[in-house]
């Protein structure tokens, strides 16, 4: 919540302090200048993590758990070649998984996988 006296970051990355609020705009002191900026273009700065920890202010465990899970997923999608199958809304058959595994194990796969008629696999060769 942006209020008077709060440190904020502007759209262009500058840090300033809110001096006053009026409607949908705020007067913000950035360096030695005071400018008027729309409140929607401001983001409240988080407290310094070290000082918050020393003061005994801990964040939500649910938010931490979600951030950790998102990091695990990001890592999996970046480094696990089979991770694309985890989001697919399909039920692969055993023979399809076997062929896909063979393709993924190749150093430079150059294969066309085509199964089931009418799934939009038309290929145009020029």
C-alpha positions, 0 to 999 in steps of 0.5 A, a space after each residue: 500500500 503506497 502511503 506518504 513517507 514510503 519509498 517507491 520505485 518508478 517505472 523507469 527504475 528510480 527510487 524516491 519517497 512519496 511526499 503526498 498523495 492526491 487522488 490517483 497521483 503522488 508527489 514523489 521526491 527523487 533525488 533533489 527533484 519533486 515530481 508528480 507520478 501516477 500511483 499505478 506507475 509506482 511500486 513500493 520497495 520491499 524492506 531490506 531482507 537482512 534488517 527484516 530478518 534481524 527484526 524477526 519479520 518472516 514472510 508467508 510460508 505459503 508464498 515461500 513454498 510456491 516460489 520454491 516450487 516455481 524454481 524447481 519447475 523452471 529448473 526441470 523445464 530448462 534441463 529435463 528433456 522429457 519435461 514437456 510431456 508433463 504439461 501435455 493434455 494427452 495419454 500417451 500409449 506405451 509404444 509412443 513413449 518408447 519411440 519418444 524416449 529413443 528420440 530424446 536419447 539421441 545427441 541430435 535427433 532428426 526424426 518426424 514422429 507421426 501417429 494417428 490420422 488427422 492430427 495436423 501433421 501435414 508437412 510441405 517440402 519445397 
